[in-house]
Amino acid sequence: MSLSLSTLSPFDAASVLIVLAAILGYVNHKTVKLPASVGLTFMGAVASLLVVATDTLLPESHLSPLVLQFLDNIDFHTALMNGMISFLLFAGALHVNWAFMKKGFWPILLLSTAGVLLSTIIVGTGFFLLTRLVGLPVDILWCLVFGALISPTDPVAVMAVMKHACVPPTLQATVAGESLFNDGVGVVVFGILLAAATGAGEFSVSHAAMEFLQETGGGIVLGLAAGGLAYVAMRHIDDYNVEVMISLAVVMGGYSLASVLHVSGPVAMAVAGLIIGNAAVADAMSDTTRDYLLKFWALVDEILNAVLFLLIGLEVIAISKDWRLLLIGLGAIPLVLCARALSVAGPLLVLRPFQTLGRIAMPTLVWGGLRGGISVALALSLPGSRTMIMAATYIVVLFAVLVQGGTIGRLIVRWTRDAAKMEVPAK
């Protein structure tokens, strides 16, 4: 019986990924014991290297083409942009504290809008020059697409550290709130640029600005409506099964409606998640329902991130074929960090006369601006050949997860201690 991956159904592909994620997750837990996202990225990369090594030693095995065929046959754009993104953003929004977020409203607003746009332009321009320097030139629009997908940040690891390091709540909320909304804004910018790069839409500054305002504004309104409706419904019942189903209906139905209305589904889901995670959790749920709902969405978030990090680990097979892709990925690391520093410094400088987040805000926001699941999802959703952008995304995310994520805890503790010493008046 011949094995044909071209006939795999979406359910079959999902089954393969879940089984692989479960096996590698178990091996990680029993052996290397790395954090889940780090471990699955690492184990996926190790699995990919084993496949490459097997093909090198036993050329007749043809494992690499088989894995690449499996990856190519998955409709990532449909699965991720019309499904996973909505679940990831809603799950992330549930855990953002609105009371603290209000105190950091202006920093969050500037960092998640102007900061994302500035980072997209800086990374895109730098990536354009980098690809020419290495000898694999890429069109400027595709470079800006990379800038858009790599600009959103993932605060999960940083938030856990900041709580233990006694970082001011306003800075904590700024980090979480900025990440929540820069995910939504980043997806909007990504969609606009991707449409232009593929020829599916026109591109001009004025047209892009109007589309951006329409999608984000419409997404906010839809999110408020969906989250508000769910809040009212949850207040009138006390049944955790039904209330979890209502939250699922908000995500799936709300995202589908956003597509019909041509507004931003990611922004809508971020706003709806914020409402349910604050107003509904506080006022419309019993303790039992609250526990079930938050654990359910934590599990969904964990599973989706596991699959995403596994997938990007498997992409090592494609990267290994051309050493120039490795150079581009390594060059993208300082480029993304510089863009992050500039896109954070600008808004903080503008806000300095009106509001300050403290001495450790700049280094925390820059080094703590880890790239994670959203960047991976957007890179995987690119149509056609995406090897170069996938390579750069993989290496930047790997660096962020392993190096930045592995050192940010000690650095925040040190920065907090040093800032406290500087604020003690001299005797």
Buried (B, 14 or more C-beta within 10 A) or exposed (E): EEEEBEEBEEEEBBEBBBEBBEEBBEBBEEEEEBBBBBBBBBBBBBBBBEBBEBBEEEEEEEBBEBBBBBBBBBEBBEBBBBBBBBBBBBBBBBBBBBEBBEBBEBBBBBBBBBBBBBBBBBBBBBBBEBBEEBEBEBEEBBBBBBBBBBBBBBBBBBBEBBEEBEBBBBBBBBBBBBBBBBBBBBBBBBBBBBBBBBEEBEBEEEEBEEBBEBBBEBBBBBBBBBBBBBBEBBEEEEEBEEBBEBBBBBBBEBBEBBEEBEBBBBBBBBBBBBBBBBBBBEEBBEEEBBEBBBEBBEEBBBBBBBBBBBBBBBBBBBBBEBEEBBBBBBBBBEBBBBBBBBBBBBBBEEBEEEEEBBBBBBBBBBBBBBBBBBBBBBBBBBEEEBBBBBBBBBBBBBBBBBEBBBEBBEBBBEBBEEBEEEEEEEE
